[in-house]
Amino acid sequence: MIKFLIDNVLNDKPYTKHDLCVILQAKDDDRQYLFKRAQEVKEKYIGKKVYFRGLIEYSNICAKNCYYCGIRRDNKLLERYTMTNDEVLEAAHFAYTNKYGSIVLQSGELSSHSYTQNITYLLHEIKKLSNGELGITLSLGEQSEETYRQWYDAGAHRYLLRIETSSKEHYEQIHPNDEQHRFENRLKTLHTLKKLNYQVGTGVMIGLPFQTYEHLAADLMFMKNFDIDMCGMGPYIEHKDTPMYNWKVDLLPLAERYDITLKMIALLRIMMKDINIASTTALQAIDPIGREKAITIGANIIMPNITPKKYRDKYFLYDNKPCADEEAEDCVRCLEMRIKFAGGEIGYNEWGDSKHFLNKKIHDSTD
Ligand code: SF4
């Protein structure tokens, strides 16, 4: 029965949220069947290539207060930092000379004029130092349309903004109830990014308090209906200095959160065959070869951390984040080996843009 449902999704036949719920609970043989089909879809539509996005964690200062996040504004136990512009450019140069093809610039959410202008400056400089060759993804939270436009014009062309959960009610359970944390704003912002021609990525956390299989199935439907270009989703891992840590006793065991994440990735791969799917570091925090497993069953993007080592232990969104004590050079050598082990090959010097996005553009221009 579950295999039949998986085949329906695979063959783009009509399916329901309930079908997705059932698939997400697949066990043993059915679970393997899901992973096998996802692996085949990935090989057919994406190929073996895995693309690097050198991750630069620019600043851990954040104006927001999400209940689950280690760098939330009210966490006073954290030493705050912002990388200097020279450090950011040095990291970008490292990515460029090591043929990463792309970087991700990520930070807590800030929207002051000096912050947004400095990002624009950095984008111009990164483009300059790489002769326009480094692709740039931003992950800098909710911003105004004007800011997004300015950053796009300065050279960013992909944007990651996780919805975290597509249920308004659930969103409100995991965020403070104030103007800064409105579900409607998050949705509106995702639409703005799409309108401005960014390749848009979103994603959810898996295994959150109050979350059900129905929520997760709805999340997958949301991503399909929004027609996302990229996805980054990972298991929720609690951070001891956050309000959500109080719900720790109600959580699924880590191994289960991890397993559902793999099934979410595999199922999304067969639902949206040509999107980019990131294999997130949170998977590795649970299983040392978690990221490789995700690559095997559907993911095609890895984000090696190239933030200077001195800042690494200050950007903990969750506890036990891996590779915090490695230099970028060690990190890339280790990853090369890991990706080979997962049967993939690295797309050096390539942007590795979302094929889904590119296919949509071709389709639009021929309409
Ligand atoms: S999840 Fe993002 S916006 Fe929320 S507190 Fe953390 S860094 Fe800030």
Residues whose N, C-alpha, C, O or C-beta is under 5 A from the ligand:
A	BS01	SF4	C62 K64 N65 C66 C69 I71 R72 S107 G108 E109
